[in-house]
Amino acid sequence: MTAVQRASQVSRDAILKLLSDEEVARVSTAETAAAVSEGHDYIDLEKLDRGVQRANTTTKAVMGHVLSRNAVHSDTWAKIVGLLATPAK
């Protein structure tokens, strides 16, 4: 199974359920930013098949759909990455 196929089996809701209340608040605050900071890792919750991406000067992600690595605890990020990498059953 390819990464694209695995990611297509993961839902936005499944990822958001991994976040603590504090992380949800940080993500909500991050949504007001103009863009993901260059060099930061993120996932686009509307395009999970793309997996973890790294922002650069040409990144054009819709901030309301972005979950930035720096908005969540490292343990939560690891769970999200693991969820994206787990083969569907």
Steps between C-alpha positions, in 0.01 A plus 500: 500500500638841405521801729223662295270203550572488876439871543173480311377258768574748781241762575535856617281412799728212601795738509316774687391251766867454589532865608469616860287805583817707530617387156161576346530853639852540354386368162204741504736789574739386224214513249508880522857508362549608140701189408698209635849618591770398256678181606219383730336160457123478463218287368211629295190348658317522168783330308621228734624294207791744473619401848739719696614800300765765562408862436714703264470837331248366249274314747137594444309310766161617627572576865163370619598157363856491635626319807850627571749281681591783736134538611491156662710308753770277352320189632179605323689570178655153518152346538373696200794395284450141618132518410586619150757221463287214636364268233121492482331178606 
